[in-house]
Amino acid sequence: MSNEPRSPGRHFLQIPGPTPIPERVVAAMARQVLDHRGPEFQKLGKRVLAGIKPLFKTQSHVIIYPASGTGAWEAALTNTLSPGDRVLMVETGQFAVLWKQMVDRLGLRAEVIQTDWRIGADANEIESHLRKDKAKAIKAVCVVHNETSTGCLTRLDEVRRALDATKHPALLMTDSISGLAAADLRHDEWGIDVTVAGSQKGLMMPPGLSFTAVSEKALAASKTATLARSYFSWDDMLAFNGDGWFPYTPATSLFYALDESIRLINEEGFENVLARHARLGEAVRIAVRSWGLEVNSREAKYDSPAVTTVLMPDGHNADAFRKLVLETFNMSLGTGLNRLAGKAFRIAHLGDTNELTILGALTGVEMGLELAGVPHKKGGVQAAMAYLADCAKPVAAKAA
């Protein structure tokens, strides 16, 4: 038993994953474990394998691994590539850096387009790089869809047009771990070959499941790829998935959670979910700019609907600010990662959150700025409130 004094009310978890879990998802996980070789689990397996596809906007396979998104990264690479293959990557932030490190460890050759971490991947630069590859030797283009560390989104439709303009045969792979069920993602329409995602972000679940949407082109590549793979073999998964089974023990309790998460998203309406994330993200950015602070994303086209990264004024440490907010108001803000360590904090507007949740979080930030002595203008919360109230007018009119 802890001797720490109790903090009344709920903890505000405003980090971009793991995100708060709805009570219905928590309750779903409390059920007794099923026989994963029995008929009831088979029904559950078929249901979630079918139900996850619309969230990727795909008719193709979505493979579910008991792993974090990092496991799906490895599956994407090992199932489609061979030792020494060239891979084009864009360093948009910390998670792009980590994916590149995996590429190196697997014996692939990364060619990296650098950015200042304030934009998503620039499709024009990708196109320019691919045009130089006269031999069409680059086997894959890997980009992060929603870079959680920077609050910057990559326009995947533009990246696809860049590949098409060059008639380059490279596979298009994207990390949408924090983008799935938060940002517009069209796996089939945009010709994405491999999309990876995780359970602990927009799906409003605990960590532990990863998802890999694969195109027919990616499946064809897996037949000739020679990187070693065992646990993450697509062939093994697909041989069982058609009948709702898995080649090894699945995370049965998390499948209950996934089933309920998909149900919640469908009840709200998937397009409504995406619109809500965009709306709440805009409210946060309005507040930040009203405070006179700077959002890390420097162009509106790159603004993330999942998380906003806020740059601290010179002379003020973001981690000290986060500590003060946590200890004073029981709210967790995201830390700055890598080159943004101590220089930025992150406000998530991701997953099971709404207008009042975000306004409460912004209130905690504004009070924290005052207590920390961070130079700012008052009224950021008021500006966000006015924007959200204006957005709610059509809904209020229908209810009247």
N, C-alpha and C positions, 0 to 999 in steps of 0.2 A: 504494500500500500504506500502510495507516494505521500510525502509530507509537503509537497508543493501546494500552494493555495489554488482552489478551483477558479477557472475563468468561466463566468456565466455566459450563456448563449452559445452559438455554434462557432467553430473555427472557420474563418474565411480562407479557403484554400484557393488562392488566385495565381497558382503556378500553371504553366501550360502542360501539365501531365506529370503524375497522375491527377486527374480531375475529380471533382466530387461525384459520388456514386448515388443515383436515385434510390430511394428506399425500396422500390419494387425490384430493382436489380439486386440489392443486398438480400432481400427476402428470397429471391429466386435461388441464390447461392446457398441458402440455409437448408435446402432440401437434401434428403438422403441421396447418397451416391448411387447411380444406376450401374447395372451390369453392362459394361461397354461392349459386350458381345450379344446382348439381348435385344428383343424386338422394340422395347420402349426407347432404348438409346438409338436404335437405327432410325426411328421416326424423328427423334431430335436431331440426329446428324444430318439427315436429308433436309430437314426444315432450315437449319442454320446455313448449310451449304448453298441452298437456294436463296435464302433470305438476304445473304450478304451481297449477292451479285448486284442488285439494283443500287446499292450504295456506291459501288464502283462504276455504275452505269455500263455494265458489261454483260454480254451473253456467254462469255467464255468462262473458263475454270477460275475459281478462287480457292487457293489451297490454304488450309489453316494449320499452323504449327503451334505446339506448346512452346513458345519462345517469345522473347521481346522482339521489337522491330529489327534489332541487330541480326537476329537469326534469319529474318526474311531478307535482309541485305545479302547475307552469305548465300542463301538459297538462290537468289537472283543471279549472282555472279557464277557460282559453281555449276549451276545447271545449264548455263548458256555459253560459257567461255572456256578457252583452253589456255594452258600456260604460255605466257609471252604475248598474249593478245593485247592490242592497244585499246585503251578506253579513254574517251574524252569526258572530262569532268569540269564542273564550274564551282570554284570555292566561294560559295555564297554565305558561309558561316561555319559554326563549329561542327554541325552534323555532316556537312559536306567534307570537312577535314577528316572526321572519323571514318567516313565511307572510303575516302581515298587511302587512309591507312590500311583498311582491310584489303583494298585492291593491291596494295604493295605486298602485304603479307601472303596473299594468295599467288604471288608470282606473275601478276598482270602488270602491264606498263601503262601508267596513268599519264595523260597529257592534260594539264590543268590550266583553265582560264581563270585568272585572278579577278577579284572584285574588291571594292573597299568595304564589303559587308553591309552596304546600305541599299542594295538593290537585289532583285532576284536574278536568275540567269538571263543574260542578254542574248536574245535569239539571233540578233545580227552578228554578234561575235562568234556564236556557234556556227552560223552559216559560213562566215569567213574562214574559220578553221577547217571546216569540212571541205570547202572548195580547194584548199591546199593539199588535201589528201587525194591526189590524182589516182593513186593505186587502190583507193577504197579499202585501205587496210584497217581503219578504225572499225572495231567490231561492235562497240556500244557507246551510246551517249548517256551519261548518268547525271541527273539533276535532282536537286531537292525541291519538291513542290512548295512546301511551306516550311521555311527555315525558322525553327522555333527559337533559335538563339538571337536572331536579328529582327524578327517580326516582319520579314520580307517574303512575299509570294512570287513564285515563278509562273509566268504565263505559259502553260504547257501547250496551248493551242498555237502560240507563236513559235515555240520550239519545234513542234511538228511541221509547221509550214517551212521552217528553215531546212529541215531534213528533206522535205519534199522538193524544195527549190533546187537543191543540189543533186537530187536523185541518188542520195547516199543510202546504201543498204543497211547501215548500222542499226542495231536495236536501240529503241528508246526506252530507258528505264527511269523510273522516278520513285523517290522516297516521299510518300504522302502520309507518313506516320501521324503527323499532327494536322494534316489537311483533310483526311477522310471524315465525312459527315460534318465538315465545317466550311470547306472551300469548294468551289465548283470543280468537279473532277469528272472527266468523261473518257474513261479508259478506251472504249471502242471508237467513239467519234473522233478522238484526237490521235488515234493510231498509236497508243502507248503499248509497248510490248510487255513490260513488267512493271506493275505498280505494287509497292510494299506499304503495309500499314500495320498499326498496332492497336491493342484493345483499350489502352489507358488514356486516350485523348477524347476525340469526338464521340466515340462509342460509349463513354461514361461507365467504363468497367475498370476493374483492377488490372494491373500489368499481368501478362502471362500468355496472351495469344498474339500471334502475328498472322498477317494475311498477305497472300501473294496472288495478285490477278495476273494471268498470263495469256498472251495472244497465241494464235496458231503459229505465227512466225517464231515466237519464242519457244514454243513446244518443238518446232522443227529443229531449231538450233540446239535444243537439248539432246537430240539424237546423235549429234556429232561432237558435242563439247566433251573435252577430256579432263577438265579439272576434277580432282577426287571429290566424291560426295557419297554420303551414306545416309545419315540421319535426315539430311535435307534433300534427299532425292525426290524430285517431282514424280518420277515414274512409280515409285512405291506408293505415294499418296494417291495418285490418280487411279491406280489399279484397284484401290479399295473404295474411294470416295463415291463412285457411281452408285453404289448400293447403300451409302450412308455410313460406311465403316472407315476405320483408320488402321494403318499397319502396325501401330503400337498403341499403348494406353494413352488415350486423349485426356485432356484436362476437363473431366466431366462437369465439375461444378462451374467452371467458367463457361461451358456450353450452355448451361441454364442461364447464366448471366447474359450471354450473347443473344440468346433467344428472346429474353425480355427486353434487352436494349433495342434490338431490331423492331420489336413490337412497339416500344415507346416512340421511336423515330417515325414509324408508319402512322401512329395515332396522331402525332403532331403534323405530319405531312412533310416528306423529305425536302421539298422546295421551301417550305416554311422554316425548316431547321436551318437551311443555308441562308435564307433571308435574315433570320434572327441573328446569326453570327455576324453577318455584314453590318447589320444595324447597331449591334452592341459595340463592335469594333470602331465604328465611326463615332459613337458617343464617347468612347475612351479617348480617341485622338482629339476630339473637340475639347475635352477637359484638359488634356496635356498642353495643347497649344494655348488655351485660355490662361493656364498658369504661367505661360511664357517659357515653358520648357520645350525641348526639341524631341520629336519622334525620330527614331533611328532610320526608318524607311523614308527616303528622300523624295520619292515620287508616288503619287496616289495609285498608279497602276500596280505598284508592288506592295501596297498595304495589306497586311495579313488580317483575315477575318477571325483568326484564332487567338492572336497575342500581339500586344503592342510593347515594343522595347523603348524605354524612355532614357534619354541621355541625361546624366547629372551635370550641373554646372561645374566648371573648374573649381577645384578646392574642396569639393564635397564627395565623400565616399559613398557609393551606392550600397555597399554591404552594411556599413554603419547605419544607414537610413533604414534598410530592410530589418535590421535587428531591433531598432527602436520601434518600428511599426508592429513587429511581431510581439514584442514584450508589452507594448502599451495597448494595442488594439486586437491582439490575437488574430492577426492576419499574416499569411505567408505570401510574399511576392517572389517572383522568379529572380534568380541571381543572374548577373552578367557572366558570360562564359568566354574563356580564352581571351582574345584581345579586348573584350568588353568587360572583363572582370574588374569590379570596383568602379566602373565607369557608367554602368547602366543597370536598371532594374526592369523587370517585365511584369506587365499586368495581363493576365490571361482572361479572355472572354470566350471560353471554350467549354463545350459539353453542356452539362445540365445547369445552365445559368439563365437569368432573365434580367429585365430592366432593374428591378429592385436590388437584386444581388450586385449588379454592376455599380449602381449608384451608391450602395453601401460600401463597396470596395473603394470607389473614388473618394468617398468621404473620409475613409481611413487614410488614404494617400494624402489628401489635402491637409488634414490635421497633422499628419506626420511631417509634411514639409514645413509647417509652422513650428512644430516642436523642435525639429532638427535645425532650424535656422537656414533652410535652403531658400535662396532668393526666388520668389515667385509672386504672381498676382493672385489675388483671391477671386473666387467666382467660377472656378473650373467645374465644380459639381453642378452649380446652377446652370451653366451653359449646356452641360450634358443633359440635365433634367429637361431643359427647354426643348432640346432636339428630340429626346425620346417622347416627350408629351406631344410634340407636333406629329411624330410618326404614329402615335396612338390615336389621333383624331378620327381617321376613317373607321377604326374598330369601335371607338366610342359612339360614333354616329350610328353605326349599325345596331348597337345595343340599346340606343335611346328609343 
